[in-house]
Amino acid sequence: MLTYAEALEKVLSTVRQLPSEDVALEDLCDRFLSAPVEAAFDLPRFDNSAVDGFGVLLSDVSAATESSAAHLVLTDTIHAGESGSVPVLARGQTVKILTGAPVPPSVEAVIMREFCDEENGAVSVKTQATASENIRRKGDEVKQGQEVLPAGVQVTPPVVGLIASFGHERFSVTKQPRVAVVVTGDELVKPGGSLKDGQIYESNSFALAAAVKAMGLPRCVTIHALDSREATTSAFQQAIDQADVIISAGGVSVGEHDYVKVALEEDLKAQTVFWRIAIKPGKPVYFGFIDQQIDGEARPQRKLIFGLPGNPVSALVTFNLFVKPALRKMQGAAEPAKMPWAGVLESDLKKKPGRMDFVRGILGCSPAGALSVSPTRGQDSHMLSGLAKANCLIQFPADSERIAKGQCIQLELLDWHS
């Protein structure tokens, strides 16, 4: 069986990035840039004041102190947004400059108004100044033509503000994938319905759709298939017709009513990349794809298919490990898989060797200030309560049988919103 690292590499190497589209500023957040942000002009565009204060010549205030102020003549006031004639300072003069207002070339520093007294057209300055003090110089942040952010960055509120500061109303981002969720099982009843003996409420489609929504993606299509080959094939065909990524939960193992693999391979001619991985939970994961030729397009559209286990914890853990990185890469993410963190284990862990375990854990801070992690109660693959309390997955290496308390271990954050 493949290792976790091998399986993830195969997933990411199979993914194709989607085309780009221009999106309005108000809809940019959480999307991925498909083009770099380049400075259309210098930032700041002009020398401007960082404070409300008074523009001075350094020589006029070189000896100024609290007890021996420099006395200057106020000649003008400059407000933010003003344009027109630019005052020129002469010896013994000052100009009042408000925050964000242009600073005339003759001004060598701006002294905060807190260190000045103004009365009847005269200003007493009670402190010295250094060159360019409180002046934001043109191009200090970025120069015109400079790359400010590369393609592949996920847009955050500061990124939206930066793009807007260059005057863009819209910007190029990668299209978002459409996702469909297929759940299988005769025993499943939609929440709100009445349960008969042997039936359970279906939760996987809601949990997986919520995981997709938490990434900022459009609402999922959800389809429930009964336990038959025909129903399973039909459900997958519906999903393939409507989505770029199909996620199924259940029916992927070797049971008598597990039809996912045969429906995909034999009925729908999907190309299987792998089936079964040496991990726990989530051993019977299926991953494959179907390339569809679309009229007018030179390159076939690739539909990714993830067959996840039916146990709720296994489905969500494997979504986090494999589906989320694939969805991020389809959107052009520079880092599809998040870098692991590290923490000090608060209690012993034991297992049989052979598979990498992803233990649900709670990452916190020790009294000494170090990151520490403890496993949650309820580690069985059907126990959602343990995963609901967790904020990380502890990586328990395949060849290890025991990790002792106090050891530093790798972990993956369960950040559903990124």
N, C-alpha and C positions, 0 to 999 in steps of 0.2 A: 504493500500500500504506500501511497505517497505520504510524505511528511507535510506538515502544515505549510512550511516555507515553500516546498515544491508545488503544492496545490495553489497557493496564492500567486506564485510566479506564473503558472499556467493560466490562471484567470486573467491576470493583468496583461499577459502577452496576447490573449485572444480578443481583448476589448478594442474596439475602434472608437475614436473620438467622434462625437456628433458634429454636424455643421454649426456655423455661428449665426447669430442674429443680432440686430441692433435693438436695444431695450431702453426704455425711458428711465431717467434717473430714479424715479420713485419705485421702480420695480427691480432695481439692480441688486439690492442686498441679498446675500447668500449665493448669488450666481458666480460663475468662474470666468475671469477675463479671457477672451480668445485673442486679444491683441494687447501689446504693451501700452501702458499709459506713458505718453511722451509729453514733455513740457512744451506747450504751445507758445509760451513766453516765459521770461524770467519770473520767479517767485522769490520775494515780492516783486511786483512789476515796477515799483519805484521806491526810493528811499522814503520810509515813513516812521512815525514815532510810535514807540512801544508803550508810551505813557502820556498822561496829561502833564504838560510841563512847559519849560521855557528853553528855547534854542539859544545857545551861547557860543562865543568864541572862547577857546581854552585859555588864551592869555588873559581874558577879562576876569576869570574866576580862579586863577592859579594860586591865589593867596586867600581865598574866601574861607571863612570859618564861622562857627556859630556866634562867636563874640565879635568877629570883624567881617561883616558881610560885604560883598561886592555890590555896588549900586549901579543899576543899569536902567536905560530908558526903553520902555515898551513901545515898539513901533507898529506892531500888527498882530493879528490873530488869524491862525490858519485852522480851519475845520476839516474834518474828514469828508471827502467827496468834492472838495473845492477844486476848481481849476481857474486859471487866469494868471495874472502877473505874479512873479515870484519875488518876494522881498529879498534884498541883499543886506546882510548885517555889516555894519561898520563897528569900529571899536567903541565900546561903551553902550552898545545897543543889545536888545533881546527881542524875541518874537514868541508869542504864546502859541504853542502847538498842541492840539488835542490828539488823543489816541487814534492812530490810523491815518492821520493827516499827512500830506507830503512834507518832507523836510527839505528846505532849500539847500542848494549846494554849499552856500557859505556857512551854514550851521555846522559846527564841529561836534556838538554834543547836545543832548536834551536833559535838563535837570528836572527831576520830579517836582511838582508844585509843592509837595510836602516840605521841601527844603528851601522854599522861597516865600517871601512876603510881597504881595502886590497892593499898591495903593496909589491912586491918582496918577496913573501912567508911569509909575516907577516900580521897579522890581528889585528887592534885596535878596541876593543869592548867598546862602549860608553854608555852602559846601563846594569843594573842588570837583572837577570832572575829568574823566579820561576820554580819549579819542573815540568817537562813535558811540559813546554811552547812551543807552536807550534809543538807539537808531537801528531800525531794521533795514539793512542795506539791500539794494536791488540785487536779485539773484543769489542772496545768501542761502536760501533753501535749495533751489534748483535753477539751472541755467536753461535757456531756450534750447530745445532739441534733445535734452538729456532724457534718458529712460528713467522714469520715476518708479514704475512697478512693472514687472515682467508679466507676460501671459501666464495663465495658470493659477493666479492668485484668487482666492475666494474673496468676494466683495463683502466688506464690513462697513458699518456706518462711517468710519474715517475715510475709507476708500471712496465711498459715494461723495463725501465732502471734497476730497482731493480732485476727483473727476469734474465735479461742478465748478471748482475754483478755476479750471481752465476753460470754462464756458461751454462745456459739452451738455447738450440736452439729452442725448442718448449715447450709449456706448456699446461696443461689440462684446458679446459674451457667447459662450457655447450653449446650444440648445439643451433643454432638459429632457432626459429620457422619460418615455411613458412606461408605466409599470403596471403589470397585471399580477394578481395573486390568485392561485388556484389551490383550493383545499379539497382533500379527498376523504371520504369515509361515510358509511351508512349510519354510523352511530351519532353523527353530528347534528345538533339542533341549534338554530339561530337563537341568540339571547332574546328573551321575551316569550319564547314558545314554551309549551308544556313538555316535560321530560317523561318518557316511558322507561321501563326497566331496561338497563343496558345502554341508555343514551347519555350523552354529555353535551354541555353547551360548547359550541364552536368558538374558540378564542383566537386561533392562529391568524385568521384573515384580518381580524381587527388589530392584533398586535403588530403584524407585519405591515399593514397599511399605515398604522401609526408611526412605525419606524421610518417608512418612506416619507410620510408627511413631515416628520421631525427634521428631515434633511432639506426641507424647503421645496420638495418636488410636488408636482400636481397630484391630485387625488387618484388613488389606484382604482382600477377595475378589479372586482372580486368575483370569483366563480366557484361554485361548489359542485364537485363531481361525486356521484355515487360510486361504490366499489364495483365497477365493471370496466373491462377494457374499452368498450365502446364509449361509455360515458367519460372516461379519462381522456381518450383521444379527442373526443368532441370538445371537452373543456379546454384542452391545450390549443386546439385549432382556433377556438374563439379568442383565446388570450393572444396567440401569435398574430391574429388579424388586427388586434387593437393596440399592441404594445411593442416596445423595443426590448424590454426585459420582462421575463416571465419568472415568477417565484412560486414554487409549489411547496406545500407542507403536507407530508404524509405520503404513503404509497410508494416509497422509494427504496425499501429494504427488500428482503427476500421472502416475505410472507405470501400466503395463498392469494391474498387480495391486493398485493402490491403491483400495480399495473403501470406506474409512471415510466419506468425505464423501457419496457417493451413498447408502450404506446409511442414514446418519443423516437426510439431507434427504428422500429419496424413499420409503424403506421405513418409517422410524420417525417421519417428519414433525417432525423437530427444527427449531427455529428457529435459523438461523445468525446469529451476531452478527458474526463476522469469520473470514476464512481468509486466511492469509499476512500476514506482518508484515515491515517493513523492519529486520530484525535478523539478526545472525550470531553464533552458530549459532541455528537455530530458525525459519528463514523460513516453512516451511509449517505453522504452527500453526493449528489449528482451534479455535474456541470457539462453543458454542451451548448451547441448553437445551431441555428438554421440560417443559411444565406438565401435571401429572397431577391430575385431579379425584378426590379421595378422598371416599368416602361419609361424611357427617356433618361434613365440613370446608367452611367457606365459601370458603376461599382454596385454590386448587390448590397442590399440592406442586411446587416447582421443582427439577428434576434438572439439574445443571450437567454439561456434557460438554466435556472438553479432549482434543483430538486432537493429541498431541505427535509430533514426528518420531521415526523409528526409530533414528537414530544415538544411541548411549548418552549421549554428552556433550550433544547437543541436547535429548534428553528430560529430563535432570536440570537443565540450565540453564533451560529453559523452565518446568519445575516450580517452580524457585526464583523465577522472575520473575513468573509468573502464577497458578499453582495454589496456592502457599503463601499469598499475600495473600488469595485467595478463601476458602481454608479458614479463615484467621484471621478474616475478616469474617463468615463464617457463624456463627462462635462469638462474635461481638459485640466483637471486638478494637477498642479505641479507635484504634489505629494499625495497620491491616491490612498496609500496606507499610512496611518499615523505612526510616528516613532514611539517605541515602547518607553514606559517610565520605569522607575525602580523604587522599591520600598523595602523596609525591614520587616520580616515576617514575625508576627506576634504569637504564633502557636505552631507546633509541629504539623507537617503534612505528610501523609503516607499514601502510596498507591502501588499497583503492580506495574512493572516496567513494560514498555512496548508501545505506548501511545502517549502523546502530549496531552495532558489534562489542562483544561481552562477552568480553574476554580473560581467561582464567584466570590468576590472579596469586597471589603470596605476599606478604602484608602483614607487615612487620617494623618494626624500629626502627633508624635510622641511628646511626653513632657519635656524632652530635651530639644524638641524642635525639628526632629528628623521625620521624614515620611515613613509611616508604618502601615501595614496592611494585615487584616484579619479575614479569614474565610467566613462567609455567612452560614447560618444554619440552613439546612435543607439543600443538599447538593445533588439530589437525584434529578434526572432530566425532565421529570414531570412537575417538579416543585417550583412554580413561578414565584412563590413568595421569597425565596432566596435570591432570585435574580432581581426581583422588584426592589429589594433593599440594597443591592450591590451597586457600586460605582466603578468597578474595575474587574478585569479578568486576570487572575494570577496564572502566569505561565509555568506549568510544572513539566520540566523536560521529559521527553519520552524515555530516556535511558535511566532516569532517576527513580528510586523507590521511596526516598525520604528527603525532606527538606527540614532542617532543624530550625527551631525558633531562634531568631536573632540573625539569620542569614539574609543577605540582600538578594532580592529576587526581581525578575522582570515582570511587568504587568502592562496590560492595555486598558486605557481608560474607556469606560462605557459612556461616551459622550454622544448621546443619541441625536443631538442637535447640530452635528457638524459632519 
